[in-house]
Amino acid sequence: GLDAKDKPVLSTLDKDAKKLIIEQAFNLGEGSESSVVDANSMLSFVVRVEKITPAYVPEFADVKEKVRENWMTESKQKEAAETAHKIMQEAKSLGDLTRLSNKYGATLSSNHTINRMDAEQQTAPDPKKNIKEESLKDILSPDLLAKAFQRGLEQATYGAVKDGFAVVMLQKVVPFTLDSKKIETFHK
């Protein structure tokens, strides 16, 4: 259904409320409605099923190409995850990481500086940019950066990124220092 602003109601609800509404809808027959259901302290609802549209199974020939594309994408993602995992397990130094990147045909990008504050405040990567245009902290997810900061030096970890997977290995930790000019600006 739609809310007062003509937006789909389900898009504005939390996961638990959506689940309750969907369960109610699928348990009702055509032309029937549920009793009042309290989803949480802020939401009660009634579901009415106006019409049930029978399931439609398209002809295989009509979806064959889409199925193939999806299968290929899933296969490539699985293979990329397995490769990233192998690299993570085998890489014990930057030299190993370089050798393994070459062995598996992966792109190696090094000598990036990322601080913990930037990593924690990061937003989602911009899918329109590539690695040469973006800083590394914009490509790596906050979860992957957090995992990297939790590991020791030259201990690899890996995780999903917008175009596959990345293996991350910290090379150096630079101690936090206070910039006196920034302190002065902060106190003004």
N, CA, C and O of each residue as an XYZ file, in Angstrom:
752
protein
N       0.805     -1.181      0.000
C       0.000      0.000      0.000
C       0.857      1.257      0.000
O       2.081      1.198      0.117
N       0.193      2.379     -0.132
C       0.869      3.674     -0.159
C       0.530      4.467      1.098
O      -0.560      4.328      1.653
N       1.470      5.298      1.541
C       1.200      6.158      2.690
C       0.537      7.453      2.212
O       0.180      7.570      1.040
N       0.372      8.415      3.108
C      -0.300      9.674      2.777
C       0.441     10.475      1.702
O      -0.162     11.311      1.029
N       1.742     10.226      1.537
C       2.535     10.939      0.533
C       2.729     10.100     -0.726
O       3.610     10.394     -1.534
N       1.919      9.063     -0.898
C       1.970      8.165     -2.051
C       3.287      7.404     -2.181
O       3.688      7.045     -3.288
N       3.964      7.156     -1.057
C       5.178      6.341     -1.050
C       4.803      4.954     -0.552
O       3.926      4.822      0.302
N       5.460      3.905     -1.080
C       5.158      2.553     -0.606
C       5.412      2.435      0.899
O       6.488      2.784      1.385
N       4.425      1.946      1.616
C       4.513      1.845      3.072
C       5.681      0.959      3.484
O       6.413      1.295      4.414
N       5.861     -0.157      2.810
C       6.929     -1.079      3.196
C       8.309     -0.430      3.156
O       9.177     -0.791      3.951
N       8.530      0.519      2.249
C       9.852      1.141      2.139
C      10.183      2.020      3.340
O      11.347      2.362      3.548
N       9.187      2.389      4.129
C       9.431      3.274      5.269
C       9.524      2.522      6.594
O       9.755      3.132      7.637
N       9.345      1.195      6.560
C       9.280      0.415      7.793
C      10.566     -0.341      8.071
O      11.359     -0.601      7.165
N      10.764     -0.692      9.339
C      11.925     -1.505      9.687
C      11.691     -2.953      9.267
O      10.578     -3.332      8.901
N      12.734     -3.744      9.323
C      12.708     -5.122      8.839
C      11.651     -5.978      9.550
O      10.945     -6.748      8.898
N      11.534     -5.853     10.863
C      10.576     -6.664     11.616
C       9.132     -6.333     11.241
O       8.299     -7.230     11.109
N       8.837     -5.042     11.069
C       7.482     -4.639     10.686
C       7.166     -5.138      9.279
O       6.056     -5.608      9.027
N       8.125     -5.043      8.361
C       7.923     -5.544      6.997
C       7.603     -7.034      7.025
O       6.699     -7.502      6.332
N       8.355     -7.767      7.832
C       8.159     -9.210      7.920
C       6.749     -9.538      8.406
O       6.097    -10.424      7.854
N       6.273     -8.831      9.433
C       4.921     -9.062      9.946
C       3.852     -8.786      8.889
O       2.905     -9.558      8.739
N       4.009     -7.696      8.169
C       3.030     -7.328      7.141
C       3.018     -8.365      6.018
O       1.952     -8.791      5.574
N       4.175     -8.759      5.573
C       4.258     -9.743      4.496
C       3.668    -11.083      4.939
O       2.947    -11.727      4.176
N       3.972    -11.505      6.174
C       3.387    -12.749      6.692
C       1.863    -12.669      6.699
O       1.183    -13.614      6.299
N       1.333    -11.538      7.155
C      -0.119    -11.372      7.180
C      -0.690    -11.451      5.765
O      -1.687    -12.135      5.537
N      -0.069    -10.763      4.824
C      -0.573    -10.727      3.453
C      -0.602    -12.118      2.827
O      -1.559    -12.466      2.134
N       0.426    -12.907      3.062
C       0.492    -14.229      2.444
C      -0.366    -15.275      3.155
O      -0.568    -16.367      2.625
N      -0.868    -14.960      4.332
C      -1.744    -15.878      5.059
C      -3.228    -15.581      4.832
O      -4.092    -16.280      5.362
N      -3.515    -14.558      4.054
C      -4.910    -14.175      3.815
C      -5.372    -14.611      2.428
O      -4.573    -14.737      1.500
N      -6.669    -14.837      2.309
C      -7.258    -15.151      1.017
C      -7.700    -13.879      0.322
O      -7.749    -12.807      0.925
N      -8.017    -14.011     -0.938
C      -8.471    -12.871     -1.729
C      -9.756    -12.284     -1.124
O     -10.696    -13.012     -0.806
N      -9.775    -10.944     -0.973
C     -10.936    -10.239     -0.440
C     -11.030    -10.245      1.073
O     -12.012     -9.741      1.618
N     -10.055    -10.790      1.770
C     -10.115    -10.825      3.235
C      -9.120     -9.846      3.840
O      -8.229     -9.333      3.162
N      -9.296     -9.601      5.138
C      -8.381     -8.692      5.835
C      -8.024     -9.267      7.194
O      -8.759    -10.063      7.779
N      -6.862     -8.829      7.671
C      -6.367     -9.315      8.962
C      -7.022     -8.546     10.096
O      -7.667     -7.520      9.882
N      -6.846     -9.058     11.305
C      -7.232     -8.277     12.476
C      -6.144     -7.219     12.683
O      -5.146     -7.219     11.964
N      -6.319     -6.340     13.631
C      -5.314     -5.308     13.921
C      -4.080     -5.998     14.510
O      -4.179     -6.776     15.459
N      -2.931     -5.698     13.932
C      -1.669     -6.288     14.388
C      -0.772     -5.157     14.886
O      -0.570     -4.164     14.187
N      -0.240     -5.312     16.092
C       0.701     -4.332     16.645
C       2.114     -4.767     16.268
O       2.614     -5.778     16.761
N       2.747     -4.001     15.397
C       4.107     -4.315     14.957
C       5.130     -3.851     15.982
O       6.122     -4.537     16.229
N       4.893     -2.702     16.573
C       5.751     -2.159     17.634
C       4.948     -1.080     18.351
O       3.763     -0.904     18.068
N       5.569     -0.363     19.265
C       4.831      0.633     20.047
C       4.332      1.808     19.199
O       3.456      2.556     19.634
N       4.879      1.972     18.007
C       4.521      3.100     17.144
C       3.683      2.688     15.926
O       3.243      3.548     15.164
N       3.460      1.377     15.738
C       2.831      0.948     14.503
C       1.857     -0.198     14.732
O       2.208     -1.229     15.307
N       0.652     -0.002     14.279
C      -0.353     -1.054     14.202
C      -0.865     -1.037     12.772
O      -0.863      0.007     12.119
N      -1.299     -2.180     12.290
C      -1.762     -2.209     10.912
C      -2.825     -3.274     10.709
O      -2.995     -4.188     11.516
N      -3.532     -3.121      9.602
C      -4.484     -4.101      9.103
C      -4.112     -4.328      7.651
O      -3.884     -3.375      6.905
N      -4.050     -5.591      7.248
C      -3.733     -5.912      5.860
C      -5.004     -6.410      5.183
O      -5.709     -7.266      5.716
N      -5.285     -5.868      4.010
C      -6.422     -6.334      3.202
C      -5.881     -6.784      1.859
O      -5.115     -6.074      1.207
N      -6.293     -7.982      1.455
C      -5.867     -8.526      0.171
C      -7.017     -8.337     -0.813
O      -8.061     -8.979     -0.699
N      -6.809     -7.451     -1.772
C      -7.827     -7.163     -2.776
C      -7.865     -8.258     -3.839
O      -8.934     -8.746     -4.205
N      -6.692     -8.633     -4.325
C      -6.628     -9.586     -5.415
C      -5.349    -10.399     -5.296
O      -4.304     -9.867     -4.922
N      -5.425    -11.661     -5.607
C      -4.242    -12.516     -5.633
C      -3.930    -12.811     -7.086
O      -4.757    -13.345     -7.825
N      -2.730    -12.453     -7.477
C      -2.285    -12.717     -8.844
C      -1.522    -14.032     -8.836
O      -0.558    -14.179     -8.085
N      -1.931    -14.981     -9.648
C      -1.243    -16.273     -9.666
C       0.233    -16.099    -10.026
O       0.615    -15.188    -10.760
N       1.042    -17.001     -9.485
C       2.473    -16.969     -9.791
C       2.677    -17.164    -11.286
O       1.935    -17.895    -11.942
N       3.677    -16.509    -11.797
C       3.979    -16.607    -13.219
C       5.382    -17.154    -13.366
O       6.334    -16.594    -12.822
N       5.511    -18.232    -14.088
C       6.820    -18.807    -14.366
C       7.093    -18.581    -15.849
O       6.440    -19.178    -16.704
N       8.056    -17.721    -16.149
C       8.335    -17.435    -17.556
C       8.950    -18.647    -18.254
O       9.487    -19.550    -17.611
N       8.861    -18.644    -19.543
C       9.505    -19.691    -20.343
C      11.013    -19.545    -20.194
O      11.537    -18.432    -20.149
N      11.702    -20.674    -20.117
C      13.150    -20.648    -19.936
C      13.840    -19.851    -21.038
O      14.790    -19.115    -20.769
N      13.379    -19.989    -22.251
C      13.992    -19.270    -23.375
C      13.937    -17.758    -23.163
O      14.817    -17.029    -23.622
N      12.891    -17.286    -22.461
C      12.738    -15.846    -22.222
C      13.716    -15.311    -21.167
O      14.041    -14.123    -21.162
N      14.175    -16.186    -20.284
C      15.043    -15.732    -19.190
C      16.432    -16.357    -19.235
O      17.267    -16.086    -18.372
N      16.674    -17.181    -20.226
C      17.935    -17.921    -20.317
C      19.156    -17.003    -20.232
O      20.087    -17.280    -19.476
N      19.158    -15.917    -20.998
C      20.316    -15.009    -21.013
C      20.516    -14.340    -19.657
O      21.647    -14.214    -19.187
N      19.428    -13.913    -19.030
C      19.522    -13.271    -17.713
C      20.037    -14.262    -16.662
O      20.855    -13.908    -15.812
N      19.549    -15.503    -16.730
C      20.008    -16.551    -15.809
C      21.509    -16.785    -16.006
O      22.260    -16.903    -15.038
N      21.935    -16.851    -17.268
C      23.358    -17.055    -17.559
C      24.203    -15.896    -17.014
O      25.247    -16.124    -16.402
N      23.757    -14.665    -17.234
C      24.479    -13.493    -16.747
C      24.586    -13.510    -15.223
O      25.658    -13.264    -14.670
N      23.480    -13.800    -14.550
C      23.493    -13.860    -13.084
C      24.413    -14.960    -12.581
O      25.158    -14.773    -11.618
N      24.354    -16.109    -13.242
C      25.210    -17.221    -12.842
C      26.684    -16.854    -13.035
O      27.514    -17.149    -12.175
N      27.006    -16.220    -14.148
C      28.391    -15.806    -14.409
C      28.861    -14.800    -13.362
O      29.980    -14.902    -12.858
N      28.009    -13.829    -13.036
C      28.364    -12.826    -12.031
C      28.603    -13.484    -10.683
O      29.594    -13.185    -10.016
N      27.706    -14.379    -10.273
C      27.871    -15.074     -8.994
C      29.123    -15.939     -8.986
O      29.826    -16.000     -7.977
N      29.409    -16.603    -10.093
C      30.606    -17.439    -10.196
C      31.873    -16.601    -10.074
O      32.822    -16.985     -9.390
N      31.876    -15.444    -10.749
C      33.041    -14.558    -10.683
C      33.226    -14.012     -9.269
O      34.353    -13.923     -8.782
N      32.132    -13.649     -8.612
C      32.216    -13.141     -7.240
C      32.755    -14.222     -6.301
O      33.599    -13.949     -5.446
N      32.263    -15.444     -6.467
C      32.729    -16.550     -5.627
C      34.217    -16.802     -5.859
O      34.977    -16.979     -4.906
N      34.628    -16.818     -7.123
C      36.034    -17.027     -7.458
C      36.902    -15.897     -6.898
O      37.992    -16.148     -6.385
N      36.420    -14.654     -6.996
C      37.173    -13.511     -6.461
C      37.314    -13.615     -4.945
O      38.375    -13.314     -4.400
N      36.261    -14.036     -4.268
C      36.320    -14.191     -2.808
C      37.313    -15.284     -2.434
O      38.094    -15.123     -1.496
N      37.286    -16.390     -3.162
C      38.224    -17.481     -2.879
C      39.668    -17.048     -3.124
O      40.562    -17.378     -2.345
N      39.889    -16.315     -4.199
C      41.238    -15.827     -4.505
C      41.707    -14.844     -3.439
O      42.844    -14.933     -2.974
N      40.851    -13.915     -3.049
C      41.217    -12.954     -1.999
C      41.532    -13.683     -0.703
O      42.473    -13.318      0.003
N      40.761    -14.698     -0.389
C      41.008    -15.478      0.834
C      42.370    -16.187      0.762
O      43.112    -16.201      1.744
N      42.698    -16.776     -0.402
C      44.001    -17.436     -0.580
C      45.136    -16.426     -0.395
O      46.110    -16.686      0.311
N      44.987    -15.273     -1.044
C      46.030    -14.245     -0.941
C      46.192    -13.829      0.514
O      47.315    -13.709      1.004
N      45.078    -13.609      1.210
C      45.137    -13.205      2.616
C      45.883    -14.251      3.447
O      46.710    -13.902      4.290
N      45.594    -15.520      3.212
C      46.232    -16.582      4.000
C      47.717    -16.713      3.708
O      48.505    -17.000      4.608
N      48.107    -16.503      2.448
C      49.498    -16.709      2.053
C      50.383    -15.480      2.255
O      51.595    -15.621      2.419
N      49.812    -14.294      2.246
C      50.607    -13.062      2.308
C      51.078    -12.794      3.733
O      50.268    -12.562      4.631
N      52.381    -12.827      3.929
C      52.979    -12.545      5.242
C      53.816    -11.271      5.230
O      54.356    -10.856      6.256
N      53.917    -10.657      4.047
C      54.686     -9.416      3.900
C      54.210     -8.712      2.639
O      53.455     -9.277      1.847
N      54.664     -7.459      2.457
C      54.327     -6.723      1.238
C      54.897     -7.427      0.015
O      54.278     -7.430     -1.048
N      56.074     -8.022      0.163
C      56.671     -8.784     -0.941
C      55.783     -9.954     -1.339
O      55.568    -10.197     -2.526
N      55.262    -10.686     -0.340
C      54.338    -11.792     -0.628
C      53.089    -11.269     -1.318
O      52.606    -11.863     -2.282
N      52.575    -10.164     -0.823
C      51.355     -9.587     -1.392
C      51.582     -9.196     -2.854
O      50.712     -9.407     -3.699
N      52.740     -8.633     -3.144
C      53.093     -8.261     -4.521
C      53.186     -9.502     -5.396
O      52.619     -9.539     -6.488
N      53.900    -10.517     -4.921
C      54.063    -11.765     -5.684
C      52.712    -12.425     -5.937
O      52.433    -12.863     -7.053
N      51.875    -12.497     -4.906
C      50.569    -13.147     -5.035
C      49.627    -12.347     -5.940
O      48.833    -12.929     -6.679
N      49.714    -11.028     -5.883
C      48.907    -10.197     -6.783
C      49.253    -10.500     -8.232
O      48.370    -10.635     -9.079
N      50.555    -10.607     -8.508
C      50.997    -10.948     -9.864
C      50.545    -12.356    -10.249
O      50.069    -12.579    -11.362
N      50.698    -13.302     -9.326
C      50.327    -14.701     -9.589
C      48.848    -14.826     -9.954
O      48.497    -15.562    -10.876
N      47.984    -14.115     -9.237
C      46.546    -14.234     -9.448
C      45.971    -13.160    -10.375
O      44.760    -13.116    -10.591
N      46.825    -12.299    -10.920
C      46.350    -11.269    -11.843
C      45.546    -10.171    -11.164
O      44.672     -9.563    -11.782
N      45.835     -9.920     -9.905
C      45.123     -8.884     -9.148
C      45.855     -7.554     -9.268
O      47.065     -7.524     -9.493
N      45.131     -6.469     -9.120
C      45.721     -5.131     -9.140
C      46.285     -4.828     -7.760
O      45.594     -5.000     -6.756
N      47.529     -4.381     -7.701
C      48.151     -4.010     -6.434
C      48.228     -2.498     -6.354
O      48.698     -1.843     -7.284
N      47.775     -1.954     -5.267
C      47.847     -0.524     -5.022
C      48.425     -0.355     -3.631
O      47.864     -0.868     -2.663
N      49.540      0.356     -3.514
C      50.190      0.474     -2.205
C      50.590      1.913     -1.922
O      50.379      2.809     -2.739
N      51.168      2.112     -0.755
C      51.635      3.415     -0.294
C      50.502      4.409     -0.082
O      50.642      5.590     -0.398
N      49.400      3.942      0.444
C      48.284      4.811      0.780
C      48.326      5.106      2.266
O      48.707      4.253      3.068
N      47.933      6.313      2.628
C      47.849      6.686      4.028
C      46.382      6.890      4.379
O      45.680      7.683      3.751
N      45.942      6.172      5.377
C      44.556      6.286      5.843
C      44.607      6.384      7.353
O      45.241      5.565      8.018
N      43.928      7.404      7.900
C      43.894      7.471      9.353
C      42.579      6.919      9.876
O      41.587      6.858      9.149
N      42.576      6.523     11.128
C      41.395      5.885     11.717
C      40.190      6.817     11.707
O      39.064      6.362     11.505
N      40.404      8.101     11.920
C      39.290      9.051     11.949
C      38.609      9.109     10.580
O      37.382      9.064     10.493
N      39.407      9.208      9.512
C      38.835      9.233      8.162
C      38.090      7.934      7.868
O      37.016      7.948      7.268
N      38.665      6.820      8.293
C      38.042      5.523      8.036
C      36.694      5.413      8.734
O      35.753      4.859      8.166
N      36.583      5.924      9.941
C      35.336      5.836     10.690
C      34.268      6.771     10.130
O      33.076      6.488     10.249
N      34.683      7.881      9.520
C      33.733      8.862      9.000
C      33.427      8.650      7.529
O      32.722      9.453      6.918
N      33.941      7.598      6.968
C      33.810      7.351      5.544
C      32.365      7.135      5.121
O      31.546      6.600      5.868
N      32.083      7.564      3.912
C      30.769      7.304      3.310
C      30.936      6.198      2.273
O      32.050      5.739      2.022
N      29.859      5.785      1.690
C      29.891      4.710      0.698
C      30.720      5.130     -0.512
O      30.757      6.311     -0.856
N      31.399      4.157     -1.171
C      32.190      4.474     -2.355
C      31.321      5.007     -3.488
O      30.147      4.655     -3.603
N      31.909      5.855     -4.317
C      31.209      6.390     -5.484
C      31.408      5.411     -6.635
O      32.526      5.268     -7.131
N      30.339      4.730     -7.073
C      30.496      3.716     -8.121
C      30.891      4.288     -9.475
O      31.263      3.534    -10.374
N      30.817      5.617     -9.641
C      31.159      6.230    -10.927
C      32.657      6.479    -11.067
O      33.132      6.797    -12.157
N      33.404      6.337     -9.977
C      34.837      6.608    -10.013
C      35.613      5.297    -10.012
O      35.111      4.276     -9.543
N      36.833      5.325    -10.536
C      37.672      4.138    -10.471
C      38.810      4.382     -9.494
O      38.952      5.482     -8.959
N      39.624      3.352     -9.261
C      40.662      3.414     -8.226
C      41.664      4.546     -8.457
O      42.228      5.065     -7.493
N      41.897      4.937     -9.699
C      42.854      6.010     -9.974
C      42.288      7.381     -9.600
O      43.049      8.308     -9.325
N      40.961      7.517     -9.588
C      40.333      8.800     -9.286
C      39.946      8.935     -7.813
O      39.794     10.046     -7.306
N      39.790      7.825     -7.143
C      39.349      7.849     -5.751
C      40.497      7.548     -4.816
O      41.462      6.882     -5.191
N      40.390      8.033     -3.616
C      41.367      7.625     -2.621
C      40.968      6.242     -2.142
O      39.805      5.854     -2.247
N      41.910      5.515     -1.627
C      41.655      4.143     -1.196
C      40.580      4.072     -0.128
O      39.796      3.123     -0.103
N      40.530      5.058      0.753
C      39.528      5.030      1.820
C      38.112      5.172      1.281
O      37.150      4.817      1.963
N      37.973      5.694      0.053
C      36.651      5.792     -0.563
C      36.246      4.506     -1.259
O      35.066      4.306     -1.549
N      37.200      3.636     -1.531
C      36.924      2.380     -2.216
C      36.656      1.263     -1.210
O      35.764      0.437     -1.409
N      37.432      1.244     -0.135
C      37.289      0.194      0.870
C      36.117      0.494      1.795
O      35.867      1.650      2.135
N      35.411     -0.536      2.194
C      34.266     -0.346      3.084
C      34.757     -0.020      4.492
O      35.885     -0.362      4.846
N      33.926      0.636      5.294
C      34.303      0.917      6.680
C      34.600     -0.373      7.448
O      35.496     -0.396      8.292
N      33.857     -1.443      7.162
C      34.103     -2.720      7.843
C      35.477     -3.279      7.501
O      36.188     -3.770      8.377
N      35.851     -3.203      6.222
C      37.160     -3.724      5.813
C      38.283     -2.889      6.417
O      39.292     -3.437      6.861
N      38.117     -1.576      6.437
C      39.132     -0.728      7.059
C      39.247     -1.022      8.550
O      40.353     -1.068      9.088
N      38.118     -1.220      9.221
C      38.145     -1.550     10.652
C      38.879     -2.865     10.876
O      39.675     -2.986     11.807
N      38.608     -3.858     10.014
C      39.308     -5.141     10.133
C      40.809     -4.956      9.953
O      41.605     -5.561     10.671
N      41.194     -4.120      8.992
C      42.619     -3.890      8.734
C      43.292     -3.240      9.938
O      44.404     -3.616     10.309
N      42.613     -2.253     10.554
C      43.196     -1.578     11.712
C      43.266     -2.496     12.933
O      44.080     -2.264     13.827
N      42.434     -3.526     12.985
C      42.453     -4.466     14.105
C      43.574     -5.489     13.965
O      43.989     -6.093     14.954
N      44.064     -5.687     12.749
C      45.138     -6.654     12.515
C      46.476     -6.006     12.835
O      46.574     -4.782     12.926
N      47.480     -6.808     13.001
C      48.829     -6.288     13.215
C      49.459     -5.895     11.894
O      48.875     -6.089     10.828
N      50.658     -5.342     11.979
C      51.390     -4.978     10.773
C      51.666     -6.231      9.949
O      51.942     -7.302     10.491
N      51.587     -6.076      8.639
C      51.839     -7.141      7.675
C      50.983     -8.379      7.922
O      51.402     -9.504      7.649
N      49.774     -8.154      8.444
C      48.774     -9.216      8.564
C      47.611     -8.838      7.659
O      46.926     -7.841      7.888
N      47.404     -9.636      6.644
C      46.391     -9.312      5.640
C      44.985     -9.663      6.114
O      44.787    -10.558      6.936
N      44.034     -8.944      5.580
C      42.620     -9.261      5.722
C      41.964     -8.944      4.384
O      42.561     -8.272      3.543
N      40.754     -9.420      4.187
C      40.091     -9.144      2.910
C      38.603     -8.910      3.129
O      38.041     -9.252      4.169
N      37.983     -8.316      2.111
C      36.548     -8.064      2.171
C      36.033     -7.563      0.838
O      36.805     -7.257     -0.071
N      34.729     -7.484      0.738
C      34.081     -7.057     -0.504
C      34.253     -5.555     -0.731
O      34.222     -4.762      0.210
N      34.433     -5.185     -1.983
C      34.443     -3.792     -2.436
C      33.497     -3.711     -3.629
O      32.935     -4.725     -4.045
N      33.318     -2.521     -4.178
C      32.289     -2.336     -5.211
C      32.479     -3.221     -6.440
O      31.489     -3.622     -7.052
N      33.693     -3.533     -6.817
C      33.933     -4.314     -8.029
C      34.484     -5.706     -7.755
O      35.022     -6.337     -8.666
N      34.367     -6.200     -6.535
C      34.891     -7.525     -6.229
C      35.339     -7.615     -4.792
O      34.550     -7.429     -3.865
N      36.637     -7.908     -4.611
C      37.200     -8.059     -3.275
C      38.550     -7.371     -3.216
O      39.208     -7.176     -4.237
N      38.956     -7.005     -2.004
C      40.258     -6.383     -1.801
C      40.949     -7.059     -0.634
O      40.307     -7.475      0.331
N      42.266     -7.164     -0.735
C      43.100     -7.645      0.360
C      43.839     -6.425      0.889
O      44.450     -5.681      0.122
N      43.783     -6.222      2.194
C      44.393     -5.043      2.809
C      45.443     -5.503      3.819
O      45.214     -6.437      4.588
N      46.600     -4.832      3.803
C      47.677     -5.149      4.742
C      48.325     -3.853      5.210
O      48.869     -3.099      4.404
N      48.267     -3.599      6.501
C      48.923     -2.408      7.041
C      50.433     -2.601      7.017
O      50.943     -3.671      7.350
N      51.134     -1.552      6.617
C      52.589     -1.598      6.557
C      53.257     -0.804      7.671
O      54.362     -1.124      8.108
N      52.567      0.230      8.119
C      53.190      1.112      9.103
C      52.083      1.822      9.862
O      51.064      2.202      9.287
N      52.292      1.994     11.151
C      51.358      2.761     11.960
C      52.071      4.032     12.388
O      53.135      3.987     13.005
N      51.481      5.147     12.058
C      52.054      6.438     12.416
C      51.328      6.929     13.660
O      50.104      7.055     13.647
N      52.061      7.207     14.734
C      51.405      7.666     15.962
C      50.627      8.960     15.739
O      51.019      9.810     14.939
N      49.553      9.086     16.441
C      48.717     10.273     16.379
C      49.456     11.428     17.035
O      49.996     11.289     18.133
N      49.476     12.574     16.353
C      50.088     13.771     16.931
C      49.087     14.910     16.848
O      48.267     14.980     15.932
N      49.173     15.781     17.806
C      48.296     16.949     17.810
C      48.969     18.090     17.077
O      50.117     18.429     17.363
N      48.278     18.665     16.159
C      48.758     19.808     15.403
C      48.369     21.057     16.192
O      47.185     21.309     16.413
N      49.362     21.838     16.617
C      49.081     23.007     17.458
C      48.181     24.019     16.749
O      47.366     24.668     17.405
N      48.306     24.173     15.425
C      47.435     25.098     14.696
C      45.984     24.613     14.724
O      45.057     25.410     14.867
N      45.801     23.319     14.589
C      44.442     22.777     14.637
C      43.857     22.931     16.036
O      42.663     23.190     16.184
N      44.686     22.774     17.057
C      44.212     22.944     18.438
C      43.750     24.378     18.655
O      42.703     24.620     19.254
N      44.552     25.338     18.157
C      44.175     26.748     18.301
C      42.854     27.038     17.588
O      41.984     27.720     18.128
N      42.717     26.517     16.383
C      41.473     26.710     15.616
C      40.289     26.078     16.340
O      39.195     26.642     16.357
N      40.502     24.927     16.929
C      39.450     24.227     17.638
C      38.958     25.018     18.844
O      37.758     25.034     19.121
N      39.858     25.670     19.558
C      39.489     26.409     20.773
C      38.883     27.776     20.475
O      38.378     28.422     21.393
N      38.914     28.232     19.247
C      38.363     29.553     18.916
C      36.880     29.518     18.786
O      36.260     30.545     18.511
